[in-house]
Amino acid sequence: MHRWSGANSFFMFSHRDHLAMGSGGHFGLWLDAELLHGTSGPSATFGNECLSRQPNHVNDGSIPAVGEFRCEVLEVWGMEHSAITRRAHEKHLLGLR
């Protein structure tokens, strides 16, 4: 687990052809549009090293290692703002906190 380093606010970025988390150097985690292939490298956002088991190149330490991987399992959570608002309203009506 890598917590926010405070270096920047590049938590998540999505585009029609990829999804990425963390930045500042490299994406900490990057997945393609099919959510099948990805890369990982050191990101300033989370202060992480490469999260892939095997970086795709060996270097002398002057270039941070970036690794490639094939995604086998992915769990994604999401919630619409309207669902959050509705649930808060329901809890308020029921007197729940």
N, C-alpha and C positions, 0 to 999 in steps of 0.2 A: 504494500500500500504506500502510495506516495501522496503526501498532503501538499496543498498549495504552498509554494515557496514565497509568494508575495512579489516575485520578480516582475510579473505582468498578469494580465487578466485574460489570457488566451485559453480559456477552459475548453471550449468546444467550438468547432467550425463544421458546418455542413454545406455541401454543394451537391448538385445533381449527379456528380461523378465521384464523390468521395465524402467520407466522414473522418474528422480528425479531432484529437484531443491534445492539448498542450502545444506550446511552440516556444520560439526563442532558441534558435539553433536548428532543431529538427522538430517534427511532430513527435510527441511522446508515443502516440498511437495513431496510425492512419489506416483506414480501410477503403477499398475500392467500392464502386457503385453496387456490385453484387454481394458485398460484405463477405468476400471469399479470400481475397489476397490483401496482405497488409505489410506495413513496415513499422519499425519502432526505432527511435533514436533518442539521444539525450534532449530533454526539453527544460528550458529555464522555468516554465510555469510550475512544474512539479519537482524539479531538481532530480529527475530520474535519469538513470543510465538506460542503455538499450534494453528493452523488455523481452526481446527475442532471445531464444537460447543460443543461437549461433549467428553472430554478425556476418554479413555477406562479404566482408573483407577484413583482413588483418592489417593493422597499421602500427606505426611507431609511436602512437599516442598523440601525435599532433593533429590527427583527424578523428573526431569522435566516431565510434563504431555505430553503424546503422544496420539493423537486421531485417530480413524479409521472412514472412511466414505465410502459411495457408491457414485460414480460420476454419476450425472444425466445429466449434460450438460458440454461439453468441447469444447472450441474454440481453435484451434491450427493454427498458422500462420507459414509459412515457405517460403523460397525463395532460389532458386539455385543461386550459384555464377555466373553462365553463364547468368542468367536473369538480374542480377544486372549490369554486365559488358555490356550486350547488350543495356540495357536501357540508361546507361550513354553514350554510343557511339551514340545512336539515338538522345539524347538530344544535344550532342556536334554538330552533323551534322545539327541540326535545329537551332543552336545558342542559345539554352536555357541553363539556369543555374540550 
